[in-house]
Each structure stands twice: as structure tokens, then as C-alpha cells.
Amino acid sequence: MRVAAGEKYVNLSGQLAKESNRLAKNFNKGAYSKTEKIDSMLLQRDISVEKKKEILLRKLHESVVRAFSINKKNFSRRDLESLKKHLQNIRKIVLKLRSINYYLETAFIQELKSAKIKINGKAAPGRENNLARDELEALEFTAYGLIGMAVVLDKRLLEEYAGRKNRAIKDEKADAKNLGSILKKESLMLEHLEAKLPPPKAATINLAKEPVFTHWAARVFALLSHIESLYCKETMIFAQLKKNRSAKRRISKKISHLLEEKSKLIKIMQEKTISMEKFRISDGLRQELRNFTTASRL
């Protein structure tokens, strides 16, 4: 049975292939060897969590397309060293995005609920196992399409994906009640993406050879397209939430202010706990400590 694909998802995959084609056709070893310093961006806190996630996802897109749009026929060991640096940057971005998503799934949704904003912070019952199957089928479908469109990928491998060509991702409404589910799916895809990015020591020249490269790059591109399509839904939900003043304040709060508020609250709760004759950490303090630890990683 054919499943209707989300239009945004399909469009994002096509745009990604076009960008990769342009870079691959104009591959320049000198330009490829230059990697951007991203540590200051990763540590930036004078912006909101929403804005930081937007910046990081844009940088993730640029970094992935650049890293995988190579000239395989003329790919040397020196180019491999450049690829390792690109992969290291991508891994750092993915890890930071996973931290941000964890905050949004936990402390942020709790804050919205405390402000009496109706949010579903959990995936639908029984969806955890089905989620992996559905998403993996969608990724295989996207990989099939990308191999057909991207010049850097080996068309001879299309036959191996022929069984996936009639499968696609189900579209999902961008309603506030779906925020928890969408964030969880994003986190799952980020986890899969991290698993596809070997640390520098594990990267070898074989990664640039076929059929390894096409299988690898097609799945990385597919994961990126899926993450970006989910993020589009997330931004639509945030736009809806901003119509509520309380939610807008929470969404727009700078990371530095968030940390400051959490630290003050924890200090008050710690003083209250210490004043008790019998030391016992309260559930409230325990939760705030978790929230503070989460926020400190953003």
C-alpha cells in the first residue's frame, strides 16, 4: 500500500540533492580543507533556546552538505583528514541539538503546563516501537529518492532500494498537542544521525569508496531531510504558542536568563532544605536540579 509523503519532506530532499550536486560538480580541495570554528556558536547563551536551535540546524545543514559533496574519483588521504574535521564539527552540532531537544521535551514542556497551556508532552501510547519502524521505512524511501537525484551517489545501487520506492512518511499535523511527539521524533532522528557519524579515529579512506559511500551518505542526507521536516512543524507550533503571552515569554527567554532563574530557585530550595532538622532532598529540588543541569548544557 502506498503511503502519502509529507510534501515538505519531499521538497526538502529535492533541495538537498540540488545543493549537493552544485557543490560536488565544483569540488575544490582547497576550499574543502577549510573547516569553520564553531565552538563560540555552540557556547552562545545570549539568545533564546528557539533561536539557538534555528542557528544550529542551519549550520548542521550547511556542514552535512559540504562534508558529503565530494569528488570520489580524486579523493585523497589529505581530503580524508578534512572530512574528519567536518565530521567532528557535525558531531558537536548534533550533540548540542540533542541537549536542546532534551530540554524542550522535559523542562520547557513542564513550564508550559505549569502556565496552564495545553501541551501533550508524551508520544501516543504504543507508538514508541511503531515509531522506529515507520521512520526507518521513511528513511529508506528517502534514501532511494536521493540516490536517484544526487550526482555524488552511485545510481547502480538504486536496484537495492527498489522495494522501498512505494513507501514514504506520513504527514503529521502541526498542532500544539503534537509538540511532544514531534520533539521525540526529532531526538530519535538526531540519535540515528549521531550513530552515522564516526569519530575521527574511526574514519578511514574506505568511507569514500563505493558502495560504502552511497549507503552512508544517502542515509545521512535522509536523516537530515527528516529532521528538517520535523523542525518545520515545530516552528509552526511555536508560532501558534506565541499567540499566548505566557508561552511567548517562555519561548523568547534567553538561555542566560533561564540559567540565572534556575540557579536562584535552586539556592532558595537548598537553603530551605538545609534549615530542616533532618536533611532530605525534596522532589521539587530534585526536579529543579535536573532542569538546571539540562539548561546548563544548552
TORKOL-531668 format. One record per residue: x, y, z of N, C-alpha, C in turn. Coordinates in steps of 0.05 Angstrom, whole numbers, padded with zeros to 5 digits, always signed. Layout:
! TORKOL-531668
XYZXYZXYZ/...
***
This chain:
! TORKOL-531668
+00017-00024+00000+00000+00000+00000+00018+00025+00000/+00011+00044-00017+00027+00069-00018+00018+00088+00004/+00037+00100+00017+00032+00119+00039+00039+00146+00029/+00021+00166+00033+00026+00193+00023+00049+00206+00037/+00067+00218+00022+00091+00231+00034+00084+00259+00041/+00096+00269+00063+00093+00297+00070+00106+00314+00049/+00091+00333+00038+00101+00349+00016+00127+00364+00024/+00127+00375+00048+00151+00390+00057+00175+00371+00057/+00171+00347+00066+00193+00327+00068+00205+00322+00041/+00188+00317+00021+00197+00311-00006+00212+00335-00017/+00201+00359-00013+00214+00383-00024+00241+00388-00012/+00244+00383+00014+00269+00386+00028+00290+00367+00017/+00282+00343+00011+00301+00323+00000+00311+00332-00027/+00292+00342-00044+00300+00352-00070+00319+00375-00069/+00314+00394-00051+00331+00417-00048+00359+00409-00038/+00360+00389-00020+00385+00379-00010+00402+00367-00033/+00389+00351-00050+00403+00339-00072+00414+00360-00092/+00398+00381-00097+00408+00402-00115+00432+00417-00103/+00432+00422-00077+00455+00435-00064+00480+00417-00066/+00476+00392-00061+00498+00373-00062+00509+00371-00090/+00492+00371-00110+00501+00369-00138+00518+00393-00145/+00509+00417-00137+00524+00441-00143+00552+00440-00131/+00554+00432-00105+00580+00431-00092+00598+00409-00103/+00586+00386-00108+00602+00364-00119+00614+00370-00146/+00599+00383-00163+00608+00390-00190+00630+00411-00189/+00631+00427-00168+00651+00448-00165+00670+00442-00142/+00674+00416-00137+00691+00408-00114+00719+00420-00116/+00727+00433-00094+00753+00446-00093+00768+00436-00068/+00791+00424-00072+00805+00413-00049+00814+00434-00029/+00821+00457-00039+00830+00479-00021+00807+00488-00003/+00784+00493-00016+00760+00502-00001+00751+00480+00018/+00752+00455+00010+00743+00433+00026+00760+00429+00051/+00785+00437+00050+00804+00433+00072+00798+00453+00095/+00783+00474+00089+00778+00495+00109+00753+00488+00125/+00756+00485+00151+00733+00479+00169+00728+00503+00187/+00703+00508+00192+00695+00531+00208+00699+00526+00238/+00707+00546+00253+00708+00544+00282+00680+00550+00293/+00669+00530+00306+00641+00532+00315+00638+00533+00345/+00659+00531+00360+00657+00529+00390+00642+00553+00402/+00648+00577+00392+00635+00601+00403+00605+00600+00398/+00597+00590+00375+00568+00587+00368+00555+00567+00387/+00569+00545+00392+00558+00524+00409+00554+00534+00438/+00572+00552+00447+00570+00562+00475+00554+00588+00478/+00543+00598+00456+00527+00623+00457+00503+00620+00474/+00499+00639+00493+00477+00637+00512+00460+00663+00513/+00469+00683+00499+00454+00708+00500+00432+00709+00479/+00420+00686+00473+00398+00682+00454+00379+00662+00466/+00355+00661+00455+00336+00642+00465+00342+00614+00455/+00331+00594+00469+00335+00566+00460+00324+00562+00432/+00301+00575+00427+00289+00573+00400+00308+00583+00378/+00320+00607+00383+00338+00619+00364+00364+00602+00361/+00374+00592+00383+00398+00576+00382+00394+00550+00366/+00370+00538+00369+00365+00514+00354+00363+00520+00324/+00351+00543+00317+00349+00551+00289+00377+00555+00277/+00395+00568+00291+00422+00573+00282+00437+00546+00278/+00434+00529+00298+00448+00503+00297+00438+00485+00274/+00412+00485+00270+00402+00468+00248+00410+00479+00221/+00412+00505+00218+00422+00517+00193+00451+00509+00189/+00467+00510+00210+00495+00503+00208+00498+00473+00204/+00481+00457+00215+00482+00428+00211+00477+00422+00181/+00457+00435+00170+00451+00431+00141+00475+00438+00124/+00487+00462+00129+00510+00471+00113+00533+00451+00116/+00538+00443+00140+00561+00425+00146+00558+00398+00133/+00534+00386+00135+00530+00360+00123+00532+00360+00093/+00519+00380+00080+00521+00382+00051+00549+00385+00042/+00564+00402+00055+00592+00407+00048+00609+00382+00052/+00606+00369+00074+00623+00346+00081+00619+00323+00061/+00594+00319+00052+00588+00295+00035+00588+00301+00005/+00591+00326-00003+00591+00333-00031+00620+00333-00041/+00631+00310-00047+00659+00307-00053+00663+00296-00081/+00689+00296-00089+00696+00283-00114+00709+00256-00107/+00694+00235-00109+00704+00209-00100+00727+00199-00117/+00727+00206-00143+00748+00196-00161+00775+00208-00154/+00775+00231-00142+00800+00245-00136+00802+00251-00106/+00792+00232-00090+00791+00237-00061+00816+00224-00048/+00834+00241-00038+00859+00232-00027+00858+00229+00004/+00880+00219+00015+00882+00216+00044+00882+00244+00058/+00893+00264+00043+00892+00291+00054+00863+00301+00056/+00847+00294+00035+00819+00301+00036+00805+00286+00059/+00814+00262+00064+00802+00247+00086+00806+00262+00113/+00829+00274+00117+00834+00289+00141+00815+00312+00143/+00809+00325+00120+00790+00347+00120+00762+00336+00127/+00755+00313+00116+00729+00301+00122+00726+00295+00151/+00747+00286+00164+00747+00280+00192+00740+00305+00208/+00752+00328+00200+00746+00353+00214+00717+00362+00211/+00707+00358+00186+00679+00364+00181+00661+00347+00198/+00667+00321+00200+00651+00303+00216+00652+00310+00245/+00675+00319+00255+00677+00327+00283+00659+00350+00289/+00659+00370+00271+00641+00393+00274+00612+00385+00274/+00605+00367+00255+00577+00358+00254+00569+00343+00279/+00586+00327+00289+00581+00312+00314+00576+00332+00337/+00592+00353+00339+00588+00373+00360+00561+00386+00358/+00553+00393+00334+00527+00406+00329+00504+00387+00337/+00506+00362+00329+00485+00343+00335+00482+00339+00365/+00505+00337+00379+00504+00333+00408+00491+00357+00422/+00497+00381+00412+00484+00405+00424+00454+00406+00418/+00447+00398+00394+00418+00397+00387+00404+00376+00404/+00417+00354+00410+00404+00334+00427+00400+00345+00455/+00419+00361+00465+00415+00373+00491+00392+00393+00491/+00390+00408+00470+00368+00428+00468+00341+00413+00467/+00340+00392+00451+00315+00377+00449+00307+00364+00475/+00327+00355+00490+00321+00343+00516+00309+00364+00534/+00320+00388+00534+00309+00410+00550+00280+00416+00541/+00275+00417+00515+00248+00423+00505+00228+00401+00512/+00237+00376+00512+00220+00354+00518+00213+00352+00548/+00230+00363+00565+00227+00360+00594+00220+00386+00607/+00240+00402+00614+00235+00427+00630+00217+00447+00616/+00221+00450+00590+00205+00470+00575+00175+00463+00574/+00170+00437+00568+00142+00429+00567+00129+00430+00595/+00145+00425+00615+00135+00427+00643+00127+00456+00649/+00144+00475+00639+00138+00503+00644+00112+00511+00630/+00108+00502+00605+00084+00508+00591+00059+00497+00606/+00062+00473+00616+00039+00461+00630+00034+00476+00656/+00055+00485+00669+00051+00500+00694+00037+00527+00689/+00039+00536+00665+00025+00561+00657-00002+00555+00646/-00012+00530+00650-00038+00521+00641-00042+00523+00611/-00020+00517+00597-00021+00516+00568-00023+00486+00561/-00043+00479+00545-00048+00451+00539-00027+00440+00519/-00010+00423+00529+00011+00411+00513+00012+00381+00519/+00014+00366+00498+00018+00337+00501+00048+00332+00502/+00059+00325+00525+00088+00321+00527+00096+00293+00522/+00077+00276+00515+00084+00247+00511+00075+00238+00483/+00089+00218+00474+00081+00206+00449+00056+00189+00454/+00040+00185+00433+00015+00169+00437+00022+00142+00447/+00005+00130+00465+00010+00104+00477+00015+00083+00455/+00035+00066+00459+00041+00045+00440+00055+00053+00415/+00063+00079+00413+00076+00089+00389+00106+00086+00390/+00118+00080+00413+00147+00080+00415+00160+00060+00396/+00149+00035+00395+00160+00014+00377+00153+00019+00348/+00128+00028+00343+00120+00033+00316+00135+00056+00304/+00142+00075+00321+00156+00099+00311+00182+00091+00297/+00198+00073+00309+00223+00065+00296+00218+00052+00269/+00198+00035+00268+00192+00021+00243+00183+00040+00221/+00164+00058+00228+00153+00077+00209+00175+00096+00199/+00191+00106+00217+00211+00125+00210+00233+00112+00193/+00241+00088+00200+00262+00075+00185+00252+00069+00156/+00226+00061+00153+00216+00057+00127+00216+00083+00111/+00210+00105+00124+00210+00131+00110+00238+00139+00102/+00258+00132+00119+00285+00139+00113+00295+00123+00089/+00287+00098+00087+00295+00081+00064+00283+00092+00038/+00258+00101+00040+00245+00113+00017+00260+00138+00008/+00268+00155+00028+00282+00179+00021+00309+00174+00010/+00323+00154+00021+00349+00146+00010+00347+00138-00019/+00326+00123-00025+00321+00114-00053+00319+00139-00071/+00303+00159-00063+00299+00183-00079+00324+00199-00082/+00340+00201-00060+00364+00217-00061+00385+00204-00079/+00387+00178-00079+00407+00165-00096+00401+00172-00126/+00375+00173-00132+00367+00180-00159+00373+00208-00167/+00373+00227-00147+00377+00255-00153+00405+00266-00149/+00420+00255-00130+00446+00266-00124+00469+00254-00141/+00484+00270-00154+00505+00261-00172+00527+00247-00157/+00531+00254-00132+00553+00242-00117+00547+00213-00108/+00522+00205-00111+00514+00178-00103+00512+00159-00127/+00519+00134-00122+00521+00114-00144+00494+00103-00152/+00485+00110-00177+00459+00102-00187+00456+00072-00189/+00479+00057-00191+00477+00028-00194+00465+00015-00169/+00465+00029-00147+00454+00018-00122+00424+00022-00120/+00411+00036-00139+00382+00040-00138+00367+00014-00137/+00377-00006-00150+00363-00032-00151+00360-00044-00123/+00380-00039-00106+00378-00050-00079+00356-00037-00063/+00347-00012-00071+00327+00003-00057+00300+00001-00070/+00298-00015-00092+00273-00015-00108+00249-00022-00091/+00252-00039-00071+00229-00047-00055+00219-00025-00037/+00234-00003-00034+00225+00019-00017+00212+00042-00032/+00211+00040-00058+00203+00064-00074+00173+00070-00070/+00157+00052-00060+00129+00058-00055+00123+00064-00026/+00144+00071-00011+00139+00077+00017+00148+00106+00022/+00134+00119+00040+00140+00147+00046+00131+00153+00074/+00137+00177+00083+00130+00185+00110+00102+00196+00112/+00087+00189+00132+00061+00200+00136+00064+00229+00145/+00046+00246+00135+00046+00274+00144+00034+00275+00171/+00041+00296+00186+00031+00299+00213+00023+00328+00218/+00001+00331+00231-00009+00358+00236+00010+00373+00255/+00012+00399+00250+00029+00416+00267+00012+00429+00288/+00001+00414+00307-00015+00425+00328+00001+00424+00354/-00006+00442+00373+00008+00443+00398+00007+00416+00413/-00015+00402+00410-00018+00376+00424+00002+00355+00413/+00013+00360+00389+00033+00342+00378+00061+00349+00384/+00066+00371+00399+00093+00380+00404+00111+00359+00416/+00101+00345+00437+00117+00325+00450+00125+00303+00431/+00106+00294+00414+00112+00272+00395+00133+00281+00374/+00130+00306+00364+00148+00316+00344+00176+00319+00355/+00179+00329+00380+00205+00332+00392+00218+00305+00397/+00202+00285+00405+00213+00258+00409+00223+00246+00383/+00208+00251+00361+00217+00241+00335+00243+00255+00326/+00245+00281+00331+00269+00296+00325+00293+00283+00340/+00289+00278+00366+00310+00267+00382+00319+00240+00372/+00299+00224+00364+00305+00198+00353+00322+00200+00328/+00315+00218+00310+00330+00222+00285+00358+00233+00290/+00360+00251+00310+00387+00262+00317+00404+00239+00329/+00392+00221+00344+00407+00198+00355+00417+00181+00332/+00399+00175+00312+00407+00159+00289+00429+00173+00273/+00427+00200+00270+00447+00215+00255+00474+00213+00269/+00474+00217+00295+00500+00215+00310+00513+00188+00306/+00496+00167+00305+00507+00139+00301+00519+00136+00274/+00511+00153+00255+00522+00151+00227+00547+00167+00223/+00556+00181+00245+00579+00199+00242+00602+00187+00259/+00621+00173+00246+00643+00161+00262+00661+00182+00273/+00672+00178+00297+00692+00196+00308+00717+00196+00290/+00733+00217+00290+00757+00218+00272+00774+00193+00271/+00779+00181+00293+00796+00158+00294+00785+00134+00279/+00758+00133+00277+00745+00110+00263+00741+00115+00234/+00745+00139+00224+00741+00145+00196+00765+00137+00179/+00759+00121+00158+00781+00111+00140+00775+00119+00111/+00794+00116+00094+00791+00123+00066+00769+00107+00052/+00763+00084+00064+00742+00066+00052+00715+00080+00052/+00711+00100+00070+00685+00113+00071+00679+00128+00045/+00700+00135+00030+00696+00149+00004+00694+00130-00020/+00695+00104-00014+00693+00084-00036+00665+00072-00038/+00659+00063-00062+00632+00050-00066+00634+00020-00060/+00611+00008-00050+00585+00021-00046+00582+00034-00019/+00603+00034-00002+00601+00045+00025+00591+00074+00025/+00603+00091+00008+00597+00119+00009+00568+00125+00003/+00557+00112-00018+00529+00117-00025+00510+00109-00003/+00514+00085+00008+00496+00076+00031+00498+00095+00054/+00522+00104+00060+00527+00122+00083+00515+00150+00078/+00523+00163+00056+00515+00190+00050+00484+00192+00046/+00473+00172+00032+00444+00172+00027+00428+00172+00053/+00437+00156+00073+00423+00155+00098+00427+00180+00115/+00451+00192+00114+00456+00217+00128+00439+00239+00116/+00438+00241+00090+00421+00261+00077+00391+00256+00084/+00383+00231+00084+00355+00225+00090+00348+00233+00119/+00366+00228+00137+00362+00236+00165+00360+00266+00168/+00378+00280+00154+00378+00309+00155+00351+00320+00144/+00341+00309+00121+00316+00318+00110+00293+00313+00130/+00294+00290+00143+00272+00284+00162+00273+00303+00186/+00296+00308+00196+00299+00326+00219+00289+00354+00212/+00296+00363+00188+00287+00390+00179+00257+00391+00175/+00245+00369+00165+00216+00369+00161+00201+00370+00188/+00212+00356+00207+00200+00357+00234+00204+00384+00247/+00226+00396+00242+00232+00423+00253+00212+00443+00241/+00205+00440+00216+00186+00458+00203+00159+00457+00218/+00151+00433+00226+00126+00430+00242+00130+00443+00269/+00153+00440+00281+00158+00452+00308+00156+00482+00306/+00168+00494+00286+00167+00524+00284+00138+00533+00280/+00121+00518+00266+00093+00525+00263+00079+00524+00290/+00085+00504+00306+00073+00501+00332+00082+00524+00350/+00107+00531+00349+00117+00554+00365+00103+00580+00357/+00098+00583+00331+00084+00607+00322+00056+00608+00334/+00043+00585+00336+00016+00583+00348+00018+00590+00378/+00038+00578+00391+00041+00582+00420+00046+00612+00427/+00060+00626+00409+00067+00654+00415+00043+00672+00415/+00020+00662+00407-00004+00678+00409-00013+00680+00438/-00002+00662+00454-00007+00663+00483+00016+00678+00496/+00011+00699+00510+00032+00716+00521+00051+00701+00540/+00039+00684+00556+00056+00668+00575+00075+00650+00561/+00064+00636+00540+00081+00618+00525+00102+00633+00509/+00095+00656+00498+00114+00673+00483+00138+00681+00501/+00132+00688+00526+00154+00696+00544+00173+00673+00549/+00162+00649+00552+00178+00626+00557+00195+00618+00533/+00183+00620+00509+00197+00613+00485+00220+00633+00479/+00215+00659+00485+00234+00680+00479+00256+00684+00500/+00254+00670+00522+00272+00674+00544+00301+00666+00536/+00320+00684+00542+00348+00679+00535+00359+00657+00553/+00378+00642+00542+00389+00619+00557+00403+00630+00583/+00416+00652+00581+00430+00664+00605+00410+00670+00627/+00387+00681+00619+00366+00688+00639+00354+00663+00650/+00351+00643+00633+00340+00617+00642+00357+00605+00663/+00384+00605+00659+00403+00594+00678+00402+00610+00704/+00400+00636+00701+00400+00653+00725+00376+00648+00742/+00353+00645+00730+00328+00640+00744+00330+00613+00758/+00340+00593+00744+00341+00566+00756+00360+00565+00780/+00383+00579+00777+00403+00579+00798+00392+00592+00823/+00377+00614+00820+00366+00628+00843+00345+00610+00857/+00328+00597+00842+00308+00580+00853+00321+00556+00868/+00341+00545+00857+00355+00522+00870+00367+00531+00896/+00379+00555+00896+00392+00566+00921+00371+00569+00943/+00348+00579+00936+00326+00582+00956+00317+00555+00966/+00314+00536+00949+00305+00510+00957+00326+00495+00973/+00352+00500+00966+00374+00487+00982+00374+00499+01010/+00371+00525+01013+00371+00538+01039+00348+00527+01056/+00325+00523+01043+00302+00513+01057+00307+00484+01067/+00320+00469+01050+00327+00441+01057+00347+00439+01080/+00367+00456+01078+00388+00456+01099+00377+00464+01126/+00357+00481+01126+00345+00491+01151+00329+00469+01165/+00322+00448+01151+00307+00426+01163+00325+00410+01182/+00313+00400+01204+00329+00384+01223+00340+00358+01210/+00324+00346+01194+00332+00321+01180+00336+00328+01151/+00360+00325+01141+00365+00331+01113+00351+00311+01094/+00335+00322+01076+00321+00305+01057+00316+00322+01032/+00327+00313+01010+00323+00328+00985+00294+00324+00975/+00280+00346+00970+00253+00344+00962+00250+00337+00932/+00226+00328+00925+00222+00322+00897+00224+00347+00880/+00215+00370+00891+00217+00395+00876+00246+00403+00871/+00262+00401+00892+00291+00408+00888+00304+00389+00869/+00298+00363+00871+00309+00343+00853+00303+00350+00824/+00277+00357+00819+00269+00364+00792+00283+00390+00782/+00285+00409+00800+00299+00434+00792+00328+00430+00786/+00341+00412+00801+00369+00405+00796+00371+00393+00768/+00352+00375+00761+00353+00363+00734+00349+00385+00713/+00330+00403+00718+00325+00424+00699+00349+00442+00695/+00362+00448+00718+00386+00466+00717+00408+00452+00701/+00413+00427+00707+00434+00412+00693+00428+00411+00663/+00403+00407+00656+00395+00406+00628+00400+00433+00615/+00391+00455+00628+00394+00482+00617+00423+00490+00614/+00440+00480+00633+00469+00488+00632+00483+00477+00608/+00472+00457+00595+00485+00444+00572+00477+00458+00546/+00458+00477+00547+00448+00489+00522+00468+00508+00509/
***
